[in-house]
Amino acid sequence: MQLSRCPLSLRPRSGEQVPPLTAQVTRSSNPGGTTAIWVRDRLDGLWHDEDFADWYPRDGRPGLSPAQLATVCVLQFLLGLSDRQAAEAVRCRIDFKYAMAMQLDDPGFHHSVLADFRDRLAEGDRADRLLDLALARLKEAGLVHERTTQRTDSTHVLAAVRDLTRLELITEAVRAALEEVASTAPHLLDELVDEDWGRRYGRPVRLGKNPTKPKTRILATGNDAVRLLEHLYRYGADCTSGPRIQALRQIMVQNYHRDAAGHLRWRTAENEGGPGLPPSSRAVVSPYDTSARYARHGHIISWKGFSAHLTETCAPDGPNVITDVATTAATTHDSKVLPGIHTRLSRRGLLPAEHLVDAGYTSLPHLEQATREHQVTVSGPLRSNPTRQHRRDEGFARDDFHIDYDRQQVTCPQGQVSKGWHGPYPTSSPTAAPLIVARFTKSQCQPCPARTQCTTSRESTRTVGFPPRELRDLQLRVRTEQQTPEWKTRYAVRSGVEGTVNEFVHGYGMRRCRYRGQGKAHIQHVLTAIAVNIERLSGLPPTEEAPTPRRPTAFQNYLDQREIPRPKSWRTLGS
């Protein structure tokens, strides 16, 4: 196989079989089999070239087999190999040649082919389609089924960039733009760059959190950036479309503004005056990856990068299979991801009967949507009643009021009937349902002897907010069901997904991105998910039976021989 830089076309290798000599040597040298051998024997190689027909033009030189390249990428993530190591494994490992149906004397390909294939894979939704094809093969082999129980959880992923302060960010953005111009049109810098520029931007910035003369540095760097951008737009318009130049423009707008006199000023928080800083969902944190975002989870975890959402089956009578992977910006709320997960699972024919999630995913409208559109029961803790009376467990909470949807009236615990019914209104929270607001008047609330238990507002009136009827009925039904022991027993299975997250993070290095950009990060997550599935399933017995239980330890045998009771599972220790 040879690497070609010209446009490549696809020549499908229909019905490709493992060469006899390759099969003979592989069986002789690996009598116990390997994961790569299992891919070929059990799944027929995961993919066929025909699956990638629309990825390539019809005309051009024949390219490398995309089915082989996709298989190499999965095995690469399975074994934690770099591109060079993966290309070397294709040349040297017999089980790799067997998995890809190659001749023993096939020299393989140059390692840069894998980067080119990932670029092609990053276009559109091809990464998700690759997972679709892999899951279709697993479904055909009877290794994954529809309408089982599945669970979802998310984890933070660090972008492949340095953690920069704002001053370091703008300084590094200027340096990155200079590097880009120097590589494409160095003559444009002749009239601009001098010794001061060389001293400030001649190497990657390292300023720390407390640099000397920070205000002087801020203004000097901002003015340098303005001069660079104005110079390029005046003399090198063709260079202004580069990614580093565009990143510098965006970073400048987000960190500087001009005052009434036209002077460049450093943006500060809104409570300190000035136009303020952009929200974290839009703020660029690195000139090398403009899709990475800063997020904070509680008071413990803060990171710059993305979030990965993992969905897997968790039926007690079968292996756990990863059925979906979603990569989002770090600032995207979990509840917004759930509809997309169900849409992709529906396309794959792998919708669950019950979907176990944590409180971050349980948006009341999305629970109703999942039941209505996909017949999926989403199980997870619903957000509690947000009223002050409910939080403090004193006074009249929302549930103490009787709601009559037909008459559009609300009756308070003292028998007063509301005089206003408005909405439903959309809410700002992504997890909250639209609210209908019922209002009581001053003439009703001020003379009431129980007014202090109901409201402390200056106007001495009470307003009650609640969702529309169908969502209200769903809310009451779900909250009642979640108090039962049966529901708590079913929901306890969700905690096992944390072990899957730990497997991805510590076993396959998913905590840190190998590539830059959200699209490439998603490719890493998809390939890792396929690799995890193969690793899990290849170790099962041929009869698809559950793995045999762990043998008792010496001390456990000692207890059993003397008929001393011992817990059979760690789950029983707290009971």
ABEGO torsion letter per residue (X at the ends): XBBBABBBBBBBBBGBBBBAAAAAAAAAABAAEBAAAAAAAAAGGGBBAAAAAAABBABEBBBBBAAAAAAAAAAAAAAGBBAAAAAAAAAABAAAAAAAGBBAABAEBBAAAAAAAAAAAABEAAAAAAAAAAAAAAAAAGABBBGBBBBBBBBBBBBBBBBBBAAAAAAAAAAAAAAAAAAABAAAAAAABBAAAAAAAABBBBAEABBBGAAAAAAAAAAAAAAAAAAAAAABAAAAABAAAAAAAAAAAAABBBBAAGBBBBBBBAAAEEAEBBBAAABBABAABAABBBBBBEAABBBBEBBBBBBBBABAABBBBBABBBBBBAABBAAAAAAAAAAAAAAAGABBABBBBBAAABBAAAAAAAAAAAGBBBBBBBBBBABAAAAAGBEBBAAABBBBAAAGBBBBAAGBBBABBBOBBBBABAABBBBBBBBBBAAAAAABAAAAAABABAAGBBBBBBBBAAAAAAAAAAAAAAABAAAAAAAAAAAAAAAAAAAAAAAAGAABBABBEAAAAAAAAAAAAAAAAAAAAAABBAAGBBBBBBBBBAAAAAAAAAGBBBBABAAAAAX
